[in-house]
Amino acid sequence: MTLTEAHGRAKATSKRAGRRWTGWVAVAVWAAGIAAAFAVGWYLRRAGLATEDPLPPLHARARGWPPTWRLLPAAAVAALAVAALPALAARLPWRALPPAAWAASAAWTVALAASDGWDALARPLDAPTEYPAGLAQLRPDPSAWLRTFTERLGGYTTHVRGHPPLPMLVLWALEKAGLGGTGWAAALIVAAGTSAAAAIAVTVRCLAGERAARAAVPFLALAPLAVWIATAMDAFFLAVGAWGTALLALAARGAGNRALVPAAAGGLLLGCLPYLSYGLLPLFAVPLAVVVLGRPRLRVLAAAGVALAVVPAAFTLLGFWWPDGVRATLDTYLVSRGSAQRSYAYFLFANLAVLGLLTGPAVAHALPRTLAELCRGTLWRGVLGRGARARAAAPAAAVAALAGAALLGVLVLDASGVTRGEVERIWVPFAAWLTAAAVDRSRVRAWLAAQAVTALAVQALVLSPW
């Protein structure tokens, strides 16, 4: 070995050691930040300054101790997933891997929720503040309901007031199809939300290659955010955004006229996002990253763009003007005694601690590496560059870009001040993309176990309305 080669190896070893050290610092900051958010929240509540939430920063209350035996099946599912998922992700044919990721995510989500009894899957939707409680006002005349949605907003349930009309129309369509009731609505939400693991894996494969996608699958399937997928409507929003982005990534990778179909389908789904939740607008950073990374042909972009305008055009023609909806919702938000009265300064910080709970310690450990990929310009040199050296850098840069885009969306929404609390459900469509970056091939099972333990601890200690 020459002196130059020895120096190069020593430098590489030192660099890897430095990355590991920064990763552990990030995990320490993750844990301290979560602890500080709960400690400050406890103090504010005791001082009478944060009285709406029993357990700030979560919109939840603490459970009694010790945990019930019903959590054992979820622990068993977690142990099986930790043992089997890395091997399955490495060995299954690709065509079988996304369905396997979906099935594993669904099993994990249902096992966690069922620790409160099987009725816990649908129970959150039975609350008088939720969407199904407003269906009685929609049923007589959906067309008139949509035309007058903004004017009559103050008379609707809490979640209907806080969102555009599309979630209600989805539930109404489900009911018209003969699948009425909160049980079917919960099944739709859980099935859709857990399918995002497959959609994100497909996106990562299109942009970063199959090896990166296979490495991400176990973390996508066993994410701590599963605690809030059953049953919050935001899990359905996650699925719409994830599959719209995945179809756009497939179109960017495709050739000829065959790419136009997934482009149009992806654009149609992405066009639904602003009509599902006003807070999903920053999520467009993720499909924008796909466009930058995938560099689709002009006609693919045109097909996606035309399809993207279909849902906004349809709602406008049917009488719902989106800017009026934003304004009316903001007005009801400001005059309510709810989240608008919460402390902006506290939740500006605490919301990010909640994001840490959803994503888990594995994402915290990977965050310095992800940010380094973005900050040192690997994205532009690797993904947009040319040559073998550039292509070698592309996978890590592509995954970092997807996670970074989702994180940017979170930061924009957090800084806006309209998400003061209750973000454990609001962050779900964003947090899932961050889990794709939680890859450490040398200690996969250890980090998967840490992710599972985080989710089990939250489920054991916290009773959430979702």
C-alpha distance (Angstrom), angle and dihedral (degrees) to the residues before:
residue distance angle dihedral
M1 . . .
T2 3.78 . .
L3 3.79 123.5 .
T4 3.81 90.0 -110.4
E5 3.81 92.3 53.2
A6 3.81 91.5 47.6
H7 3.79 90.6 50.0
G8 3.81 90.3 48.9
R9 3.81 92.7 51.2
A10 3.80 92.2 47.1
K11 3.78 90.2 49.9
A12 3.82 91.9 49.9
T13 3.83 91.5 48.4
S14 3.80 90.6 49.6
K15 3.80 90.2 49.1
R16 3.82 92.6 51.7
A17 3.82 90.5 47.9
G18 3.81 89.5 50.9
R19 3.80 91.0 51.6
R20 3.80 91.5 50.4
W21 3.80 90.8 49.7
T22 3.80 93.5 50.9
G23 3.80 89.0 47.0
W24 3.79 92.4 56.4
V25 3.81 90.6 46.3
A26 3.80 87.8 53.9
V27 3.83 90.5 51.6
A28 3.82 89.6 50.9
V29 3.82 90.2 50.4
W30 3.84 89.1 47.3
A31 3.81 92.1 54.4
A32 3.80 94.2 42.1
G33 3.80 92.2 47.8
I34 3.80 92.8 52.5
A35 3.81 91.7 46.4
A36 3.81 91.3 48.2
A37 3.82 92.4 49.3
F38 3.80 91.5 54.8
A39 3.81 93.0 42.4
V40 3.81 93.4 51.5
G41 3.80 90.5 42.9
W42 3.81 90.1 53.4
Y43 3.80 90.3 50.3
L44 3.81 93.3 48.1
R45 3.78 91.7 49.0
R46 3.80 91.8 48.4
A47 3.81 89.5 50.3
G48 3.80 90.4 51.2
L49 3.80 93.3 -113.9
A50 3.81 97.9 112.7
T51 3.77 109.0 33.2
E52 3.82 104.7 146.7
D53 3.80 97.6 74.7
P54 3.81 119.2 54.1
L55 3.81 90.6 -155.1
P56 3.83 109.4 27.6
P57 2.99 132.4 -135.5
L58 3.83 84.5 31.7
H59 3.79 122.6 63.0
A60 3.79 88.4 -129.8
R61 3.77 143.8 80.9
A62 3.78 133.3 -115.0
R63 3.79 119.4 -96.9
G64 3.75 126.1 -132.7
W65 3.78 120.3 -98.8
P66 3.01 138.0 -83.9
P67 3.83 105.3 39.9
T68 3.78 117.0 -114.7
W69 3.81 123.7 -106.0
R70 3.82 88.1 -110.0
L71 3.81 88.6 82.8
L72 3.81 90.5 65.8
P73 3.86 95.5 83.5
A74 3.82 89.6 53.5
A75 3.82 89.4 49.5
A76 3.80 89.1 50.4
V77 3.81 91.7 50.3
A78 3.81 88.8 49.7
A79 3.82 92.7 50.2
L80 3.81 91.4 49.0
A81 3.81 91.5 47.4
V82 3.81 93.0 49.2
A83 3.80 90.1 50.8
A84 3.81 98.8 42.3
L85 3.81 109.7 28.1
P86 3.83 98.9 72.3
A87 3.82 91.4 51.4
L88 3.81 93.1 44.1
A89 3.80 91.2 48.0
A90 3.81 90.1 52.5
R91 3.81 99.2 43.4
L92 3.80 110.8 29.3
P93 3.81 117.1 98.4
W94 3.77 108.5 -102.1
R95 3.81 94.5 -114.4
A96 3.83 88.8 60.6
L97 3.81 96.6 44.2
P98 3.84 102.2 74.8
P99 3.85 91.9 50.4
A100 3.81 88.5 47.1
A101 3.81 90.4 51.3
W102 3.80 89.6 49.9
A103 3.81 92.2 49.1
A104 3.81 92.9 47.6
S105 3.80 92.1 48.0
A106 3.81 91.0 48.6
A107 3.81 92.8 48.9
W108 3.81 91.2 49.1
T109 3.81 93.5 47.0
V110 3.81 94.8 46.9
A111 3.82 92.7 45.0
L112 3.79 91.2 54.0
A113 3.81 94.3 46.9
A114 3.82 93.6 43.5
S115 3.80 90.3 59.7
D116 3.82 83.8 84.2
G117 3.81 91.3 49.2
W118 3.80 130.6 -80.0
D119 3.79 91.2 -82.7
A120 3.82 88.4 63.3
L121 3.82 89.1 78.9
A122 3.82 92.2 68.1
R123 3.82 100.3 22.1
P124 3.84 96.5 89.8
L125 3.82 89.8 60.1
D126 3.81 91.8 54.1
A127 3.83 91.8 68.8
P128 3.82 114.9 113.8
T129 3.82 89.5 -125.5
E130 3.81 94.1 58.2
Y131 3.81 132.5 94.2
P132 3.84 99.6 -99.7
A133 3.81 90.1 59.2
G134 3.81 88.1 64.4
L135 3.80 96.9 52.2
A136 3.80 92.4 92.5
Q137 3.82 89.1 66.4
L138 3.81 91.6 49.3
R139 3.82 101.2 45.1
P140 3.83 101.7 72.8
D141 3.83 95.7 57.9
P142 3.83 118.8 -4.1
S143 3.80 91.7 -177.4
A144 3.81 93.4 55.1
W145 3.81 90.3 42.2
L146 3.80 90.2 56.2
R147 3.81 94.7 45.0
T148 3.80 92.1 51.2
F149 3.80 96.4 35.1
T150 3.81 95.3 112.2
E151 3.80 95.8 43.1
R152 3.82 94.3 49.6
L153 3.79 96.3 38.3
G154 3.81 94.9 115.9
G155 3.80 91.6 62.7
Y156 3.80 96.4 57.5
T157 3.80 130.9 90.8
T158 3.80 120.1 -84.2
H159 3.80 98.0 -97.4
V160 3.79 93.5 42.9
R161 3.81 89.8 52.1
G162 3.79 91.2 50.3
H163 3.80 97.4 52.0
P164 3.79 142.5 47.4
P165 3.82 117.1 -96.2
L166 3.83 100.8 -99.1
P167 3.86 97.8 88.6
M168 3.80 89.6 56.2
L169 3.80 91.6 47.8
V170 3.82 90.2 51.9
L171 3.81 90.8 54.5
W172 3.81 90.8 45.2
A173 3.83 90.6 51.7
L174 3.81 89.7 49.0
E175 3.78 89.1 52.5
K176 3.82 92.4 47.8
A177 3.81 88.0 52.9
G178 3.81 88.4 60.9
L179 3.81 95.1 -100.6
G180 3.78 99.4 109.3
G181 3.78 126.8 152.6
T182 3.77 134.3 60.4
G183 3.81 92.3 -82.4
W184 3.79 92.8 65.4
A185 3.81 91.1 40.8
A186 3.81 89.7 53.5
A187 3.82 90.5 48.3
L188 3.81 90.1 52.8
I189 3.80 92.8 48.5
V190 3.82 95.3 47.3
A191 3.81 94.3 43.5
A192 3.80 92.4 47.3
G193 3.80 96.3 42.0
T194 3.80 94.8 49.4
S195 3.82 91.3 47.4
A196 3.81 87.4 68.4
A197 3.83 88.3 80.1
A198 3.80 87.7 65.7
A199 3.81 93.7 42.9
I200 3.80 93.9 51.8
A201 3.82 91.2 46.2
V202 3.82 89.2 53.5
T203 3.81 90.5 49.7
V204 3.81 92.8 49.5
R205 3.80 90.9 49.2
C206 3.80 92.0 51.9
L207 3.79 93.6 50.2
A208 3.81 106.4 27.3
G209 3.79 104.1 23.3
E210 3.78 136.3 -105.2
R211 3.79 96.3 -73.1
A212 3.82 91.8 58.6
A213 3.80 91.4 45.7
R214 3.80 92.7 50.6
A215 3.81 90.3 49.7
A216 3.80 91.0 51.3
V217 3.83 97.8 48.1
P218 3.85 98.5 81.0
F219 3.80 91.4 50.9
L220 3.80 92.7 45.8
A221 3.82 91.1 51.3
L222 3.82 97.1 45.2
A223 3.81 100.1 40.2
P224 3.83 119.2 147.1
L225 3.81 89.5 -129.5
A226 3.84 86.2 78.3
V227 3.82 85.8 87.4
W228 3.82 88.1 72.9
I229 3.80 100.4 35.5
A230 3.81 89.3 79.3
T231 2.92 102.8 85.7
A232 3.81 121.4 -10.2
M233 3.81 121.5 108.3
D234 3.81 87.0 -131.6
A235 3.82 87.1 76.6
F236 3.80 87.5 64.7
F237 3.81 88.7 50.0
L238 3.82 87.9 52.6
A239 3.80 90.7 55.0
V240 3.81 94.5 49.1
G241 3.81 92.1 50.4
A242 3.82 94.4 42.3
W243 3.81 95.6 49.3
G244 3.81 92.5 42.7
T245 3.80 88.6 53.7
A246 3.81 93.0 44.1
L247 3.82 91.9 52.1
L248 3.80 89.7 49.2
A249 3.82 89.7 51.6
L250 3.82 90.8 49.5
A251 3.80 89.8 50.2
A252 3.80 91.4 50.4
R253 3.79 89.2 53.0
G254 3.82 95.3 44.0
A255 3.77 128.9 88.8
G256 3.78 134.1 -135.7
N257 3.77 125.9 -6.4
R258 3.81 91.4 -32.2
A259 3.80 88.4 76.5
L260 3.80 92.1 60.3
V261 3.82 94.6 70.7
P262 3.84 96.8 57.8
A263 3.82 88.8 39.9
A264 3.81 91.3 56.0
A265 3.82 92.7 42.8
G266 3.80 91.1 49.0
G267 3.79 92.1 48.0
L268 3.80 90.9 49.6
L269 3.80 92.2 52.9
L270 3.80 93.6 44.7
G271 3.81 89.4 50.3
C272 3.81 87.5 61.3
L273 3.81 94.0 60.3
P274 3.84 99.5 83.3
Y275 3.83 88.7 47.7
L276 3.80 92.9 52.2
S277 3.80 96.2 50.4
Y278 3.79 133.1 -6.7
G279 3.81 87.8 -141.2
L280 3.80 92.6 63.4
L281 3.79 94.1 75.8
P282 3.86 92.6 92.8
L283 3.82 88.6 53.4
F284 3.81 87.8 75.2
A285 3.81 85.3 81.3
V286 3.83 87.2 80.4
P287 3.84 98.6 55.7
L288 3.80 87.4 41.4
A289 3.81 87.8 57.5
V290 3.81 88.0 50.8
V291 3.80 90.2 54.5
V292 3.82 91.1 49.3
L293 3.80 92.9 46.6
G294 3.80 99.2 38.6
R295 3.80 98.1 40.8
P296 3.83 94.4 -154.2
R297 3.79 120.4 -159.1
L298 3.78 118.7 -92.2
R299 3.80 94.2 -107.0
V300 3.81 90.4 52.1
L301 3.80 89.6 53.1
A302 3.80 90.0 46.8
A303 3.82 92.0 52.1
A304 3.79 91.1 48.5
G305 3.81 91.8 46.3
V306 3.79 94.4 50.7
A307 3.81 91.6 47.8
L308 3.80 90.1 46.2
A309 3.82 89.2 62.2
V310 3.82 95.4 51.1
V311 3.82 98.9 83.8
P312 3.84 95.5 42.6
A313 3.82 89.5 48.1
A314 3.81 92.2 48.7
F315 3.80 93.9 49.8
T316 3.80 91.6 46.5
L317 3.81 92.1 50.9
L318 3.80 90.5 47.8
G319 3.80 91.3 55.1
F320 3.81 107.1 -94.9
W321 3.80 113.6 118.7
W322 3.80 108.3 -164.1
P323 3.85 98.6 -147.7
D324 3.81 89.6 53.0
G325 3.78 89.0 51.9
V326 3.80 91.2 52.1
R327 3.79 91.5 49.6
A328 3.81 94.3 46.9
T329 3.80 92.8 47.0
L330 3.80 91.3 49.0
D331 3.81 90.3 50.6
T332 3.81 92.8 52.1
Y333 3.81 89.1 44.6
L334 3.80 93.6 53.7
V335 3.81 95.7 47.6
S336 3.81 94.3 44.0
R337 3.77 123.4 98.7
G338 3.77 89.6 -129.9
S339 3.77 135.1 84.6
A340 3.82 95.5 -22.4
Q341 3.81 87.4 70.4
R342 3.78 93.3 55.6
S343 3.81 121.3 104.0
Y344 3.81 111.9 -85.7
A345 3.82 93.4 -159.8
Y346 3.80 93.9 50.8
F347 3.79 96.8 45.9
L348 3.81 92.5 43.1
F349 3.79 85.6 69.1
A350 3.82 100.2 26.5
N351 3.81 94.1 53.0
L352 3.81 88.5 63.6
A353 3.80 90.1 50.7
V354 3.81 88.0 54.9
L355 3.81 88.7 50.8
G356 3.81 86.1 55.4
L357 3.80 90.1 55.5
L358 3.80 91.3 52.0
T359 3.80 95.1 47.9
G360 3.81 100.0 36.7
P361 3.81 135.7 -148.7
A362 3.81 94.6 -60.8
V363 3.80 90.5 65.0
A364 3.81 90.5 46.1
H365 3.82 89.4 52.9
A366 3.81 91.0 49.8
L367 3.80 95.7 44.0
P368 3.85 97.8 87.2
R369 3.80 90.0 51.1
T370 3.80 91.0 47.3
L371 3.79 93.4 49.4
A372 3.81 90.8 45.9
E373 3.80 90.1 55.7
L374 3.79 89.7 54.2
C375 3.80 98.7 40.3
R376 3.79 98.2 49.3
G377 3.80 92.5 53.2
T378 3.81 97.3 -112.0
L379 3.78 88.1 138.7
W380 3.77 93.9 63.2
R381 3.80 96.9 36.4
G382 3.79 94.7 42.3
V383 3.77 107.4 33.3
L384 3.78 99.8 31.6
G385 3.77 95.7 31.2
R386 3.78 132.1 87.6
G387 3.78 136.7 -121.0
A388 3.80 137.2 45.8
R389 3.79 94.4 -70.1
A390 3.79 91.4 53.1
R391 3.81 92.5 48.1
A392 3.82 90.1 52.2
A393 3.78 90.3 57.0
A394 3.79 94.9 45.7
P395 3.85 102.8 83.9
A396 3.81 96.2 57.8
A397 3.79 90.8 41.7
A398 3.80 92.7 50.3
V399 3.81 94.1 50.5
A400 3.80 89.5 45.4
A401 3.80 90.2 51.9
L402 3.82 93.0 52.8
A403 3.80 92.6 47.6
G404 3.79 91.7 43.0
A405 3.80 91.7 51.6
A406 3.81 90.9 52.6
L407 3.81 91.1 47.3
L408 3.79 90.3 50.1
G409 3.81 89.3 53.4
V410 3.81 90.4 52.0
L411 3.81 92.9 49.4
V412 3.81 92.7 49.5
L413 3.79 92.1 49.2
D414 3.80 92.2 44.6
A415 3.80 93.3 50.5
S416 3.81 91.3 48.8
G417 3.80 90.1 71.0
V418 3.80 95.3 -137.0
T419 3.82 91.1 106.7
R420 3.78 102.1 64.7
G421 3.75 101.5 155.2
E422 3.81 133.4 -30.8
V423 3.81 87.5 75.5
E424 3.80 93.4 133.7
R425 3.81 85.3 88.9
I426 3.82 97.9 29.3
W427 3.82 92.4 56.9
V428 3.83 93.8 51.4
P429 3.86 95.8 92.5
F430 3.82 89.7 50.0
A431 3.81 101.6 37.5
A432 3.81 94.7 58.5
W433 3.81 90.5 66.0
L434 3.80 91.3 53.1
T435 3.80 91.6 57.5
A436 3.81 89.6 64.8
A437 3.81 87.8 70.9
A438 3.83 93.4 55.8
V439 3.80 95.9 99.8
D440 3.79 124.6 138.9
R441 3.79 107.4 157.7
S442 3.79 93.9 -169.9
R443 3.84 95.7 58.7
V444 3.80 104.7 21.8
R445 3.81 97.9 143.9
A446 3.80 93.5 45.1
W447 3.81 92.1 54.5
L448 3.79 92.3 42.1
A449 3.80 88.4 53.7
A450 3.80 89.9 50.1
Q451 3.81 89.8 52.4
A452 3.80 91.8 49.7
V453 3.81 93.0 46.7
T454 3.82 89.6 52.2
A455 3.80 91.7 54.2
L456 3.81 93.1 44.2
A457 3.81 91.1 49.4
V458 3.81 91.9 51.3
Q459 3.82 91.5 47.2
A460 3.81 90.9 48.0
L461 3.80 96.6 47.0
V462 3.81 104.9 31.7
L463 3.81 130.6 59.2
S464 3.80 106.9 -157.6
P465 3.82 126.3 -171.5
W466 3.84 87.4 -133.8
